[in-house]
Amino acid sequence: MTYAIVNIKGNQFKLFEKKYVYIPHISMKIGDKILLNKVFMFSKKGLHFFGNPFLENISVQVEILQHIKGKKIFIFKKKRRKGYKVKNGFRPIFSKIQVISFLEKNNN
């Protein structure tokens, strides 16, 4: 099983080949391909490669499949005995990406 742990917008995601994952919104068009260079760890056929902090010779190519809204998150503020109550909420936007391939550069 080949996978990589990648930094996307300050969060770490474990990406498998041909699988998709939801990440924080990326402002690019649907169908665009992105090359992710911030790879912390890469595993292939039982061999593990760790970066310090990132791996230089491995990058991940992903494709944006769609942009969707998540479940509503409610924010409720209250101050006791003051009559102050505020209820608010929002729906975060996510991007659905699919891993196309892991690109390895040979250093000879």
C-alpha positions as CSV (number, residue, x, y, z in Angstrom):
1,M,0.0,0.0,0.0
2,T,1.6,3.3,-1.2
3,Y,0.7,6.4,0.8
4,A,2.1,9.8,1.7
5,I,1.5,12.2,4.6
6,V,1.3,15.8,3.1
7,N,0.9,19.3,4.4
8,I,-2.0,21.1,2.8
9,K,-2.9,24.6,4.2
10,G,-1.3,23.8,7.6
11,N,-3.0,20.5,8.1
12,Q,-1.6,17.0,7.6
13,F,-3.4,14.5,5.4
14,K,-2.7,10.9,4.6
15,L,-3.1,10.4,0.9
16,F,-3.5,7.0,-0.9
17,E,-3.2,6.6,-4.7
18,K,-6.6,6.7,-6.6
19,K,-8.4,7.7,-3.4
20,Y,-10.1,11.0,-2.6
21,V,-10.1,13.2,0.5
22,Y,-11.8,16.4,1.6
23,I,-9.5,19.3,2.4
24,P,-10.0,23.0,3.3
25,H,-11.1,25.1,0.3
26,I,-8.6,25.7,-2.5
27,S,-9.5,28.5,-4.8
28,M,-8.8,26.8,-8.1
29,K,-11.1,25.5,-10.8
30,I,-12.6,22.0,-10.9
31,G,-10.4,19.7,-13.0
32,D,-7.2,21.6,-12.2
33,K,-4.2,19.5,-11.3
34,I,-2.0,20.5,-8.4
35,L,1.5,19.4,-7.4
36,L,2.0,19.1,-3.7
37,N,5.7,19.4,-2.6
38,K,5.4,19.4,1.2
39,V,5.6,15.7,1.8
40,F,6.4,14.7,5.4
41,M,6.5,10.9,4.9
42,F,6.3,8.5,2.0
43,S,5.7,4.8,2.2
44,K,6.0,2.3,-0.7
45,K,6.2,-1.5,-0.5
46,G,7.0,-1.5,3.2
47,L,9.8,1.1,2.9
48,H,9.3,4.3,4.8
49,F,11.0,7.6,3.9
50,F,10.9,10.5,6.3
51,G,11.6,14.2,5.5
52,N,13.4,16.7,7.6
53,P,11.0,18.5,7.6
54,F,10.0,17.7,3.9
55,L,11.1,15.1,1.4
56,E,12.9,16.8,-1.5
57,N,12.5,14.1,-4.2
58,I,8.9,13.1,-3.8
59,S,5.8,15.1,-4.8
60,V,2.1,14.2,-5.1
61,Q,-0.1,15.1,-8.1
62,V,-3.8,15.7,-7.2
63,E,-6.8,16.7,-9.1
64,I,-9.7,18.9,-7.8
65,L,-13.0,17.0,-8.2
66,Q,-15.5,19.4,-6.6
67,H,-16.1,22.2,-4.1
68,I,-18.8,21.5,-1.5
69,K,-20.2,22.9,1.7
70,G,-19.8,21.0,5.0
71,K,-22.4,20.5,7.8
72,K,-23.5,23.7,9.6
73,I,-21.4,24.7,12.6
74,F,-23.3,26.6,15.3
75,I,-21.8,29.2,17.4
76,F,-23.7,30.1,20.6
77,K,-22.6,32.9,23.0
78,K,-24.2,33.5,26.3
79,K,-23.5,35.6,29.4
80,R,-25.4,34.4,32.4
81,R,-27.8,36.7,34.3
82,K,-27.3,39.4,31.7
83,G,-29.9,38.4,29.1
84,Y,-27.2,38.2,26.4
85,K,-27.6,35.4,23.9
86,V,-26.3,35.2,20.3
87,K,-26.8,32.2,18.0
88,N,-24.8,32.2,14.8
89,G,-23.6,29.7,12.3
90,F,-21.8,29.0,9.1
91,R,-21.1,26.2,6.6
92,P,-17.4,25.6,5.9
93,I,-16.4,25.0,2.2
94,F,-14.3,22.0,1.4
95,S,-12.5,20.8,-1.8
96,K,-12.7,17.2,-2.8
97,I,-9.3,16.1,-4.3
98,Q,-8.2,12.8,-5.8
99,V,-4.6,11.6,-5.8
100,I,-3.5,10.9,-9.4
101,S,0.1,9.7,-8.8
102,F,3.2,10.0,-6.6
103,L,6.1,11.5,-8.5
104,E,9.6,10.4,-7.5
105,K,12.7,12.2,-8.8
106,N,15.8,10.2,-9.1
107,N,18.9,11.8,-7.7
108,N,21.9,10.3,-9.6
